[in-house]
Amino acid sequence: MTLNRFVFKSHKWLAVAAGLASIVWFVSGVAIVLPEPRGSTAVAATEMNVNDVRVSVQEAVAAAEAVAGRPLKVRGVELKMLGHRVLYEIASDAGTRLVDAASGQPVTLDEATTRAVAESLLSGRAQITSLELRRRHVLGYGYGPLPVFHIRTDAADGSVIFIAQNTGEVRSFSRAQLWRIAFHDAHNFSLLRGLLPGRAIRGLLLLTSVVATVMGVFGAWILWIQWRNWLAARRARAAAA
């Protein structure tokens, strides 16, 4: 097989291999530059009332240490809202713990507590249809702390809520936002998270880039061969005339 024939055949099969990925990449690229869809209308916005904070940072850390059964190396302390409650989020060498800023009691996000939090966020705008504890990332929650409670609702805009069990982090999305996230994740192959490890996804991205680059180089080579053949044919016609 000559080098030119190898280039022609390789370009054809590389085009087959990279074609689907290219279509997904271009279509998703168009989708993610469209205007940002509206967020969830089912989840009520809550404001932090600092008057609810009756426990000092030192007392909150002491409560977290009592649960851990040892002194903690605290890396950070943050006030956050969870439903209508103000909590301390204490990050330490033992992980992240939540302490109620009003009572000083440690907070454990079990299914019942999470359901109550979600209902307070919905404030009667919608009802919970399902609540599941996820230990792997899913569509709409491709990144973030695990495990996470995945809460579906009957809201007209298809609102879903994610509440991280250990940190209490809350994210809510409408159906339109979930579609946008899906297109974004398809664009960078993050849609495969949960099926493949991050290293494999990066490797797949790299492989696709290499295949597309080689296909482009071979395509330019083919154009150069065709240009050279066209010039040769033109000279032959001129000589025959």
Sequence and secondary structure as in RCSB ss.txt:
>XXXX:A:sequence
MTLNRFVFKSHKWLAVAAGLASIVWFVSGVAIVLPEPRGSTAVAATEMNVNDVRVSVQEAVAAAEAVAGRPLKVR
GVELKMLGHRVLYEIASDAGTRLVDAASGQPVTLDEATTRAVAESLLSGRAQITSLELRRRHVLGYGYGPLPVFH
IRTDAADGSVIFIAQNTGEVRSFSRAQLWRIAFHDAHNFSLLRGLLPGRAIRGLLLLTSVVATVMGVFGAWILWI
QWRNWLAARRARAAAA
>XXXX:A:secstr
  HHHHHHHHHHHHHHHHHHHHHHHHHHHHHHTS      SSS      GGG  S HHHHHHHHHHHHTS   EE
EEEEEEETTEEEEEEEETTEEEEEETTT  EE   HHHHHHHHHHHHTTSS EEEEEEESS BTTBSSS SSEEE
EEE  TT  EEEEETTT  EEEE HHHHHHHHHHHHHTTGGGBTTB HHHHHHHHHHHHHHHHHHHHHHHHHHHH
HHHHHHHHHHHHHHH 
